[in-house]
Amino acid sequence: MFYVSTRGASPPRRFSDILLEGLAPDGGLYVPEEIPKLRLEGLKGLSYPQLAFEILSRFMDDVPGLDEIVARTYRADVFGSPEITPLKTLEPGLHLLGLSNGPTLAFKDVALQLLGNLFEGVLGERGQTLNILGATSGDTGSAAEYAMRGKRGIRVFMLSPHKRMSAFQRAQMYSLQDPNIHNLAVQGVFDDCQDLVKEVNADAVFKARNRIGAVNSINWARVAAQVVYYFKGYFAATQKDSQQVSFAVPSGNFGNIYAGYVARKMGLPIRQLILASNENDVLDEFFRTGRYRARKKAVATSSPSMDISKASNFERMIFDAVGRDAVISHPDGGGTDRRRPVPAPGPGYATAATADRHRAPGTHLAHRRRHPARRPRLFHLRPSLHEEPD
């Protein structure tokens, strides 16, 4: 499996290389040259580690001992049960996929616990070290730090917006005393932290000299790990492989729901992906109007992990939607032909709606989807991309 950049100016790379590299040298995000297809037959009865290996081995075919790494990651003593992501039925036809059973109670534990073990394994094989520079709006920071604490050859430098995270998230991060964990508070919002990470990654010489990597969802390994629980949730909710399901997903940086998009491309029978957002509704606006407007500033809400005004992973989906045309796949200004029409991602791809931020956005919109009188509308778009004017 080889990976290419959404900006088109970096050579194809193997998985182990992009794992350590994070952002591509041209500033783009790595995606597989081709999304592999997966037959559903025989997968339903697999344990979580077995299913994860079946899926991840398609993306990570150059990682020695991947099966052992996966088995060491997804353990009942780490995630509270052998199911790892247990499914709870709320009412007939409406289920809740439990993703918050890891060490920090954030869904990002599912991917980052794997990422920590992948880093340690690949770095050990190569005899190398890595300095991880990350940005967090809340749960990525604590999940990354708990996954990387004590890992050989890894140091973490995590940027977070000063006083913009919940007290619980701050306590999780700032109470860690491990010598390889370093927290840096930035005066500003998450987007300012993310811009600093991207700026450092854009300096290829500096990045290579200082061995800088990434744990944010710009790292493809994060996306690949999240694809697994879409398959696991599907098998837990269905009786036969011909059934279709829809997923309602709270989204800020478009990483989680993009993993659902990848699962659908791999062959999982997903009817709709329902995107939930708070007042920072840049993605909701895109799917409703066809216009992508990266905001200059995020609005502070009671769901700070979703307070993001520029959705980085959206570039990956747009790259696919425009036929992998790297010229126009950068939604916050990198493309030279930003106003060119962009074809819709495909029939039934997305429903988008802004949820009540005082309720859990995903379950709120899933409930609306179940009750037609309050159902969000479905849009099939031919959008154009542009920035918000000064």
PAKEMAR-28534 format. One record per residue (C-alpha): x, y, z. Coordinates in nm, 4 decimals. Layout:
// PAKEMAR-28534
+----------+----------+----------+
!        x !        y !        z !
+----------+----------+----------+
!        X !        Y !        Z !
...
+----------+----------+----------+
//
This chain:
// PAKEMAR-28534
+----------+----------+----------+
!        x !        y !        z !
+----------+----------+----------+
!   0.0000 !   0.0000 !   0.0000 !
!   0.1310 !   0.3406 !  -0.1019 !
!   0.0041 !   0.6805 !   0.0120 !
!  -0.0184 !   1.0083 !  -0.1794 !
!  -0.0646 !   1.3683 !  -0.0682 !
!  -0.3843 !   1.5647 !  -0.1265 !
!  -0.1640 !   1.8476 !  -0.2575 !
!  -0.0017 !   1.6266 !  -0.5221 !
!   0.3579 !   1.7440 !  -0.4793 !
!   0.4977 !   1.4669 !  -0.2565 !
!   0.6106 !   1.1254 !  -0.3836 !
!   0.4148 !   0.8122 !  -0.2841 !
!   0.5176 !   0.6698 !   0.0530 !
!   0.4685 !   0.3470 !   0.2491 !
!   0.2642 !   0.3406 !   0.5681 !
!   0.5546 !   0.3262 !   0.8158 !
!   0.6987 !   0.6404 !   0.6585 !
!   0.3776 !   0.8426 !   0.6719 !
!   0.3112 !   0.7170 !   1.0269 !
!   0.6251 !   0.8961 !   1.1451 !
!   0.5911 !   1.1882 !   0.9048 !
!   0.2325 !   1.2986 !   0.9799 !
!   0.1705 !   1.5893 !   0.7424 !
!   0.3156 !   1.5533 !   0.3915 !
!   0.6116 !   1.7785 !   0.2980 !
!   0.3891 !   1.9721 !   0.0548 !
!   0.1457 !   2.0554 !   0.3365 !
!  -0.1126 !   1.8012 !   0.2257 !
!  -0.2706 !   1.5058 !   0.4016 !
!  -0.1779 !   1.1508 !   0.3101 !
!  -0.4442 !   0.9167 !   0.1710 !
!  -0.4111 !   0.5652 !   0.0258 !
!  -0.3515 !   0.5496 !  -0.3482 !
!  -0.6654 !   0.3359 !  -0.3513 !
!  -0.9130 !   0.2495 !  -0.0753 !
!  -0.9079 !  -0.1320 !  -0.0377 !
!  -1.2334 !  -0.3268 !  -0.0619 !
!  -1.3293 !  -0.5675 !   0.2147 !
!  -1.5695 !  -0.8623 !   0.1903 !
!  -1.8050 !  -0.8790 !   0.4883 !
!  -1.8423 !  -1.2565 !   0.4888 !
!  -1.6868 !  -1.4142 !   0.7968 !
!  -1.6138 !  -1.0858 !   0.9768 !
!  -1.9222 !  -1.0656 !   1.1975 !
!  -1.8097 !  -1.3151 !   1.4625 !
!  -1.4556 !  -1.1811 !   1.5007 !
!  -1.3336 !  -1.0286 !   1.8262 !
!  -1.2374 !  -0.6605 !   1.8176 !
!  -0.8610 !  -0.7315 !   1.7869 !
!  -0.9240 !  -0.9864 !   1.5116 !
!  -1.1496 !  -0.7479 !   1.3186 !
!  -0.9036 !  -0.4626 !   1.3678 !
!  -0.6203 !  -0.6718 !   1.2233 !
!  -0.8310 !  -0.7748 !   0.9200 !
!  -0.8966 !  -0.4068 !   0.8419 !
!  -0.5693 !  -0.2444 !   0.9471 !
!  -0.3508 !  -0.4982 !   0.7677 !
!  -0.4918 !  -0.3580 !   0.4412 !
!  -0.3506 !  -0.0154 !   0.5284 !
!  -0.0423 !  -0.1093 !   0.7307 !
!   0.1111 !  -0.3897 !   0.5277 !
!   0.4727 !  -0.2977 !   0.6099 !
!   0.4459 !  -0.3022 !   0.9915 !
!   0.6276 !  -0.6041 !   1.1449 !
!   0.4237 !  -0.7799 !   1.4130 !
!   0.1064 !  -0.5822 !   1.3449 !
!  -0.1124 !  -0.8623 !   1.4809 !
!   0.0728 !  -0.8523 !   1.8148 !
!   0.0548 !  -0.4722 !   1.8299 !
!  -0.3205 !  -0.4786 !   1.7691 !
!  -0.3768 !  -0.7540 !   2.0278 !
!  -0.1700 !  -0.5623 !   2.2846 !
!  -0.3714 !  -0.2460 !   2.2210 !
!  -0.7301 !  -0.3673 !   2.2324 !
!  -0.7505 !  -0.5425 !   2.5688 !
!  -1.0394 !  -0.5646 !   2.8137 !
!  -0.8240 !  -0.4283 !   3.0969 !
!  -0.7615 !  -0.1109 !   2.8921 !
!  -1.1124 !  -0.0548 !   2.7539 !
!  -1.3275 !  -0.2087 !   3.0260 !
!  -1.4718 !  -0.5027 !   2.8321 !
!  -1.3769 !  -0.7476 !   2.5540 !
!  -1.6166 !  -0.5659 !   2.3182 !
!  -1.3915 !  -0.2543 !   2.3345 !
!  -1.6731 !  -0.0459 !   2.1733 !
!  -1.9956 !  -0.2005 !   2.3130 !
!  -2.3297 !  -0.1255 !   2.1493 !
!  -2.6295 !  -0.0227 !   2.3616 !
!  -2.9834 !  -0.0215 !   2.2202 !
!  -3.1747 !   0.2957 !   2.3148 !
!  -3.4935 !   0.1987 !   2.1306 !
!  -3.5673 !  -0.0434 !   1.8449 !
!  -3.3552 !   0.0645 !   1.5494 !
!  -3.1614 !   0.3270 !   1.7504 !
!  -2.8304 !   0.2321 !   1.9123 !
!  -2.5429 !   0.4028 !   2.0915 !
!  -2.1885 !   0.2897 !   2.0103 !
!  -1.9765 !   0.3225 !   2.3249 !
!  -1.6438 !   0.4798 !   2.2316 !
!  -1.5586 !   0.6398 !   2.5667 !
!  -1.4304 !   0.3429 !   2.7647 !
!  -1.0555 !   0.4017 !   2.7296 !
!  -0.8094 !   0.5530 !   2.9778 !
!  -0.9258 !   0.9155 !   2.9284 !
!  -1.2944 !   0.8450 !   2.8551 !
!  -1.2613 !   1.0025 !   2.5094 !
!  -1.3407 !   0.8303 !   2.1776 !
!  -0.9917 !   0.9191 !   2.0607 !
!  -0.8451 !   0.6597 !   2.2987 !
!  -0.9551 !   0.3935 !   2.0487 !
!  -0.7169 !   0.5250 !   1.7831 !
!  -0.4447 !   0.6808 !   1.9956 !
!  -0.3786 !   0.3745 !   2.2096 !
!  -0.2968 !   0.1963 !   1.8825 !
!  -0.0941 !   0.4904 !   1.7558 !
!   0.1278 !   0.4858 !   2.0657 !
!   0.2079 !   0.1176 !   2.0174 !
!   0.2633 !   0.1627 !   1.6426 !
!   0.5079 !   0.4473 !   1.7064 !
!   0.6986 !   0.2450 !   1.9635 !
!   0.7135 !  -0.0617 !   1.7388 !
!   0.8252 !   0.1144 !   1.4193 !
!   1.0734 !   0.3416 !   1.5992 !
!   1.2205 !   0.0400 !   1.7787 !
!   1.2651 !  -0.1447 !   1.4485 !
!   1.4435 !   0.1555 !   1.2982 !
!   1.6386 !   0.2602 !   1.6068 !
!   1.4953 !   0.6120 !   1.5806 !
!   1.3297 !   0.8691 !   1.8067 !
!   1.0337 !   1.1016 !   1.7483 !
!   0.9205 !   1.4390 !   1.8804 !
!   0.5429 !   1.4609 !   1.8535 !
!   0.3970 !   1.8073 !   1.8091 !
!   0.0199 !   1.8127 !   1.8514 !
!  -0.2721 !   2.0492 !   1.8937 !
!  -0.5818 !   1.9826 !   2.0990 !
!  -0.9205 !   2.1358 !   2.1669 !
!  -0.9587 !   1.8963 !   2.4582 !
!  -0.9762 !   1.5213 !   2.4205 !
!  -0.6960 !   1.4647 !   2.1675 !
!  -0.4384 !   1.6037 !   2.4098 !
!  -0.5211 !   1.3849 !   2.7053 !
!  -0.5795 !   1.0735 !   2.4902 !
!  -0.2466 !   1.1251 !   2.3100 !
!  -0.0521 !   1.1892 !   2.6261 !
!  -0.1929 !   0.8839 !   2.8054 !
!  -0.1116 !   0.6734 !   2.4972 !
!   0.2469 !   0.8055 !   2.4678 !
!   0.3465 !   0.8417 !   2.8330 !
!   0.6522 !   0.6333 !   2.9101 !
!   0.6976 !   0.5187 !   2.5497 !
!   1.0589 !   0.4650 !   2.4500 !
!   1.2030 !   0.7145 !   2.2027 !
!   0.8942 !   0.9421 !   2.2058 !
!   0.8516 !   1.2944 !   2.3428 !
!   0.5168 !   1.4786 !   2.3225 !
!   0.4710 !   1.8562 !   2.2951 !
!   0.0989 !   1.9343 !   2.3097 !
!  -0.0419 !   2.2787 !   2.2269 !
!  -0.3788 !   2.3675 !   2.3813 !
!  -0.5853 !   2.6904 !   2.3856 !
!  -0.5456 !   2.8686 !   2.7189 !
!  -0.8637 !   2.8377 !   2.9299 !
!  -1.0563 !   2.6919 !   2.6336 !
!  -1.0743 !   2.3319 !   2.7527 !
!  -1.2954 !   2.1822 !   3.0205 !
!  -1.1582 !   2.1652 !   3.3755 !
!  -1.1616 !   1.7850 !   3.3513 !
!  -0.9536 !   1.7855 !   3.0330 !
!  -0.7048 !   2.0344 !   3.1763 !
!  -0.6677 !   1.8207 !   3.4881 !
!  -0.6085 !   1.5076 !   3.2818 !
!  -0.3330 !   1.6704 !   3.0790 !
!  -0.1613 !   1.9022 !   3.3232 !
!  -0.1428 !   1.6502 !   3.6077 !
!   0.0824 !   1.4119 !   3.4128 !
!   0.4387 !   1.4135 !   3.5435 !
!   0.5992 !   1.1791 !   3.2889 !
!   0.9305 !   1.3252 !   3.1671 !
!   0.8419 !   1.2708 !   2.8005 !
!   0.5150 !   1.4730 !   2.8196 !
!   0.5180 !   1.8529 !   2.7749 !
!   0.2075 !   2.0766 !   2.7771 !
!   0.2102 !   2.4221 !   2.6167 !
!  -0.0850 !   2.6624 !   2.6555 !
!  -0.1425 !   2.9031 !   2.3657 !
!  -0.3228 !   3.2358 !   2.3938 !
!  -0.5973 !   3.1827 !   2.1370 !
!  -0.8297 !   2.9094 !   2.0127 !
!  -0.7717 !   2.5569 !   1.8834 !
!  -0.7303 !   2.6787 !   1.5266 !
!  -0.4331 !   2.8910 !   1.6386 !
!  -0.2737 !   2.5790 !   1.7887 !
!  -0.3449 !   2.3765 !   1.4751 !
!  -0.2014 !   2.6522 !   1.2532 !
!   0.1230 !   2.6458 !   1.4539 !
!   0.1492 !   2.2690 !   1.4066 !
!   0.0899 !   2.3053 !   1.0320 !
!   0.3446 !   2.5879 !   1.0082 !
!   0.6133 !   2.3753 !   1.1741 !
!   0.5258 !   2.0785 !   0.9527 !
!   0.5524 !   2.2990 !   0.6436 !
!   0.9248 !   2.3544 !   0.7143 !
!   1.0500 !   2.0233 !   0.5789 !
!   1.4149 !   2.0827 !   0.6753 !
!   1.3328 !   2.1789 !   1.0348 !
!   1.0856 !   1.8920 !   1.0647 !
!   1.3344 !   1.6323 !   0.9410 !
!   1.6219 !   1.7657 !   1.1516 !
!   1.4138 !   1.7560 !   1.4707 !
!   1.2287 !   1.4303 !   1.3958 !
!   0.8808 !   1.5855 !   1.4304 !
!   0.5705 !   1.3688 !   1.3997 !
!   0.1970 !   1.4118 !   1.4565 !
!  -0.0824 !   1.2521 !   1.6571 !
!  -0.3679 !   1.4676 !   1.5346 !
!  -0.6058 !   1.3184 !   1.2799 !
!  -0.3819 !   1.4600 !   1.0071 !
!  -0.1977 !   1.1302 !   1.0736 !
!  -0.3611 !   0.8615 !   0.8590 !
!  -0.3111 !   0.5958 !   1.1282 !
!  -0.5700 !   0.7791 !   1.3386 !
!  -0.8268 !   0.7567 !   1.0594 !
!  -0.7526 !   0.3913 !   0.9839 !
!  -0.7958 !   0.2920 !   1.3486 !
!  -1.1321 !   0.4683 !   1.3633 !
!  -1.2585 !   0.2821 !   1.0556 !
!  -1.2599 !  -0.0372 !   1.2645 !
!  -1.5366 !   0.0633 !   1.5030 !
!  -1.7727 !   0.1490 !   1.2170 !
!  -1.7463 !  -0.2145 !   1.1084 !
!  -1.7762 !  -0.3354 !   1.4693 !
!  -2.0835 !  -0.1192 !   1.5305 !
!  -2.2428 !  -0.2361 !   1.2072 !
!  -2.2016 !  -0.6045 !   1.2918 !
!  -2.3344 !  -0.5509 !   1.6452 !
!  -2.6459 !  -0.3701 !   1.5193 !
!  -2.7404 !  -0.5983 !   1.2277 !
!  -2.8495 !  -0.9569 !   1.1738 !
!  -2.7280 !  -1.0010 !   0.8164 !
!  -2.4677 !  -0.8405 !   0.5935 !
!  -2.7216 !  -0.7040 !   0.3447 !
!  -2.8733 !  -0.4614 !   0.5972 !
!  -2.7975 !  -0.0898 !   0.5747 !
!  -2.7312 !   0.1408 !   0.8691 !
!  -2.6824 !   0.5140 !   0.9256 !
!  -2.4343 !   0.6713 !   1.1676 !
!  -2.4866 !   1.0066 !   1.3442 !
!  -2.1455 !   1.1519 !   1.4296 !
!  -2.0521 !   1.4679 !   1.6247 !
!  -1.7833 !   1.6362 !   1.4177 !
!  -1.5385 !   1.9225 !   1.4543 !
!  -1.2243 !   1.8426 !   1.2545 !
!  -1.4031 !   1.5907 !   1.0262 !
!  -1.1772 !   1.3023 !   1.1287 !
!  -1.4299 !   1.0674 !   1.2902 !
!  -1.6993 !   1.0974 !   1.0241 !
!  -1.4350 !   1.0786 !   0.7521 !
!  -1.3406 !   0.7361 !   0.8914 !
!  -1.7051 !   0.6410 !   0.8334 !
!  -1.6709 !   0.7641 !   0.4768 !
!  -1.3663 !   0.5372 !   0.4328 !
!  -1.5576 !   0.2417 !   0.5828 !
!  -1.8344 !   0.3032 !   0.3292 !
!  -1.5785 !   0.3132 !   0.0457 !
!  -1.4402 !  -0.0195 !   0.1713 !
!  -1.7828 !  -0.1781 !   0.1270 !
!  -1.9645 !  -0.1302 !   0.4585 !
!  -2.3388 !  -0.0861 !   0.3820 !
!  -2.3765 !   0.2644 !   0.5268 !
!  -2.6889 !   0.4399 !   0.4017 !
!  -2.6185 !   0.7832 !   0.5493 !
!  -2.3543 !   0.9558 !   0.7561 !
!  -2.5277 !   1.2211 !   0.9671 !
!  -2.2933 !   1.5029 !   1.0634 !
!  -2.3675 !   1.6870 !   1.3896 !
!  -2.2079 !   2.0199 !   1.4759 !
!  -2.2448 !   2.2967 !   1.7306 !
!  -2.2434 !   2.6725 !   1.6581 !
!  -1.9114 !   2.6257 !   1.4768 !
!  -2.1077 !   2.5022 !   1.1797 !
!  -1.8683 !   2.5346 !   0.8859 !
!  -1.9362 !   2.1721 !   0.7850 !
!  -2.3099 !   2.1972 !   0.8413 !
!  -2.3130 !   2.5055 !   0.6183 !
!  -2.1195 !   2.3248 !   0.3451 !
!  -2.3620 !   2.0341 !   0.3238 !
!  -2.6599 !   2.2701 !   0.3381 !
!  -2.5435 !   2.5380 !   0.0939 !
!  -2.2460 !   2.3979 !  -0.0977 !
!  -2.0191 !   2.6775 !   0.0293 !
!  -1.7161 !   2.6102 !   0.2482 !
!  -1.6236 !   2.9179 !   0.4524 !
!  -1.3319 !   2.8682 !   0.6896 !
!  -1.4056 !   3.1053 !   0.9771 !
!  -1.1455 !   3.3378 !   1.1217 !
!  -1.2381 !   3.2503 !   1.4788 !
!  -1.4183 !   2.9663 !   1.6550 !
!  -1.7140 !   3.0378 !   1.8821 !
!  -1.6656 !   2.9230 !   2.2411 !
!  -1.9366 !   2.6733 !   2.3416 !
!  -2.0068 !   2.4154 !   2.6105 !
!  -1.8649 !   2.1471 !   2.3750 !
!  -1.5082 !   2.2817 !   2.3339 !
!  -1.3760 !   1.9724 !   2.1557 !
!  -1.5973 !   2.0738 !   1.8610 !
!  -1.5012 !   2.4421 !   1.8676 !
!  -1.3115 !   2.4316 !   1.5379 !
!  -1.3511 !   2.6757 !   1.2506 !
!  -1.1377 !   2.4942 !   0.9909 !
!  -1.1922 !   2.1201 !   0.9479 !
!  -0.8558 !   1.9780 !   0.8417 !
!  -0.9725 !   1.6306 !   0.7388 !
!  -1.2329 !   1.7769 !   0.5064 !
!  -0.9505 !   1.8142 !   0.2547 !
!  -0.9283 !   1.4354 !   0.2269 !
!  -1.2939 !   1.3959 !   0.1364 !
!  -1.2849 !   1.6858 !  -0.1100 !
!  -0.9765 !   1.5320 !  -0.2710 !
!  -1.1909 !   1.2263 !  -0.3482 !
!  -1.4980 !   1.4277 !  -0.4443 !
!  -1.3102 !   1.6228 !  -0.7142 !
!  -1.1581 !   1.3120 !  -0.8701 !
!  -0.8320 !   1.3514 !  -0.6751 !
!  -0.7575 !   1.6879 !  -0.8343 !
!  -0.4881 !   1.8279 !  -0.6043 !
!  -0.5250 !   2.1801 !  -0.7441 !
!  -0.8624 !   2.2398 !  -0.5797 !
!  -0.8678 !   1.9979 !  -0.2865 !
!  -0.7417 !   2.2427 !  -0.0222 !
!  -1.0569 !   2.4045 !   0.1198 !
!  -0.8999 !   2.6835 !   0.3290 !
!  -0.7174 !   2.8597 !   0.0505 !
!  -0.4355 !   2.6423 !  -0.0879 !
!  -0.6046 !   2.5594 !  -0.4165 !
!  -0.5470 !   2.7897 !  -0.7124 !
!  -0.8967 !   2.7321 !  -0.8547 !
!  -1.1104 !   2.7455 !  -0.5412 !
!  -1.4359 !   2.8500 !  -0.7115 !
!  -1.4477 !   2.5623 !  -0.9545 !
!  -1.7641 !   2.3501 !  -0.9022 !
!  -1.7094 !   2.0389 !  -0.6914 !
!  -1.9226 !   1.7282 !  -0.7508 !
!  -2.1191 !   1.5870 !  -0.4586 !
!  -1.9520 !   1.3062 !  -0.2613 !
!  -2.2216 !   1.0631 !  -0.3786 !
!  -2.5921 !   0.9896 !  -0.3297 !
!  -2.6922 !   0.9482 !   0.0319 !
!  -2.3535 !   1.0550 !   0.1620 !
!  -2.4434 !   1.3097 !   0.4260 !
!  -2.7151 !   1.4724 !   0.6224 !
!  -2.5964 !   1.7743 !   0.8160 !
!  -2.7578 !   1.9731 !   1.0925 !
!  -2.6561 !   2.1954 !   1.3794 !
!  -2.7446 !   2.0267 !   1.7049 !
!  -2.8434 !   2.1703 !   2.0397 !
!  -2.5038 !   2.2142 !   2.2054 !
!  -2.6531 !   2.1441 !   2.5484 !
!  -2.7354 !   1.7883 !   2.4429 !
!  -2.5096 !   1.5134 !   2.3084 !
!  -2.4945 !   1.6186 !   1.9393 !
!  -2.4703 !   1.2690 !   1.7889 !
!  -2.7612 !   1.1133 !   1.9794 !
!  -2.9642 !   1.4337 !   1.9420 !
!  -2.9465 !   1.4180 !   1.5628 !
!  -2.9865 !   1.0410 !   1.5520 !
!  -3.3117 !   1.0838 !   1.7454 !
!  -3.4249 !   1.3540 !   1.5026 !
!  -3.3425 !   1.1192 !   1.2159 !
!  -3.5706 !   0.8556 !   1.3706 !
!  -3.8628 !   1.0998 !   1.3996 !
!  -3.9502 !   1.2478 !   1.0574 !
!  -4.1196 !   1.5619 !   1.1909 !
!  -3.7826 !   1.6748 !   1.3277 !
!  -3.5639 !   1.5098 !   1.0650 !
!  -3.2712 !   1.7094 !   0.9209 !
!  -3.2815 !   1.7509 !   0.5459 !
!  -3.0620 !   1.5574 !   0.3028 !
!  -2.8647 !   1.7518 !   0.0440 !
!  -2.6915 !   1.6389 !  -0.2745 !
!  -2.4636 !   1.9223 !  -0.3752 !
!  -2.2350 !   2.0578 !  -0.6419 !
!  -2.0494 !   2.2963 !  -0.4098 !
!  -1.7724 !   2.5486 !  -0.4594 !
!  -1.4980 !   2.6262 !  -0.2115 !
!  -1.3894 !   2.9646 !  -0.0860 !
!  -1.2670 !   3.1425 !   0.2230 !
!  -1.4667 !   3.3833 !   0.4334 !
!  -1.3790 !   3.7358 !   0.3118 !
!  -1.1898 !   3.9799 !   0.5332 !
+----------+----------+----------+
//
